[in-house]
């Protein structure tokens, strides 16, 4: 069985590319604008589905144009939607500033009706969660919903991945429900209080995450790849050279989706981290988030070339 189930948020990405961000009270001219599908959970589900495994996505949508965008995005990627639609709020949206010279980004997320996902919503999907090979969640929806989903997955023997993004204080015991926790450098520092600027510091932060309850930690390091730590050992997996970097917005989501897909197919953790790094390395050569996710054939080709 190779099935990934993702709990998370869909938002419509409104991406603005400019030389720099405006200061408060200032208006500047941008270089480009794009509207497209996003949201960490949705992006991760798209990445997993594009990587070739059966993928289901649990969330809430409004009844609006952005909801139509979500459903079309999932249909094109092969994601099965496990959602409810609501009239009392809107489908989420995100402001994304992209620095033209570097492709780096800054983001504001408004999750809309998905910000009201409750433990009751999770209970209604307990059979789906329990049938997964890998369950993935993040922190854009309420923490109590993510916590309950991890509990259900763990009690069913499902491998669990927590991508602790955006950074937030976790409830006691939440890391103990995680087979893998996958922060980036900033999120790792927020969780552990330890700066992550080198591989050595990443290893120390990973060790602390395991001391806090996680079975294994994977710290994503941008252009440096990722560091996997479990069983007292750290393994650095470098990023791949897939071409010039265009935009880094969806890189973490690409990694998590590819990593989950690889685990679901039975790859060992280090090989799965390598697969996730290849997925992310391709995604950053393209604009956008969900539209940048590579196919399994593209990922396999990059891995073979490397």
Secondary structure, 3 states (H helix, E strand, C coil): CCEEEEECCCEEEEEEEECCCCCCCCCCCCCEEEEEEECHHHHHHHHHHHCCCEEEEEEEECCCHHHHHHHHHHHHHCEEEEEEECCCCCEEEEEEEEECCCCCEEEEEEEEHHHHCCHHHHHHCHHHHHCCCEEEECCCCCHHHHHHHHHHHHHCCCEEEECCCCCCCCCCCCHHHCCEECCEHHHHHHHHCCCCCCHHHHHHHHHHHHHCCCCEEEEECHHHCEEEEECCEEEEECCCCCCCCCCCCCHHHHHHHHHHHHHHCCCCHHHHHHHHHHHHHHHCCCCCCHHHCCCHHHHHHHHHHC
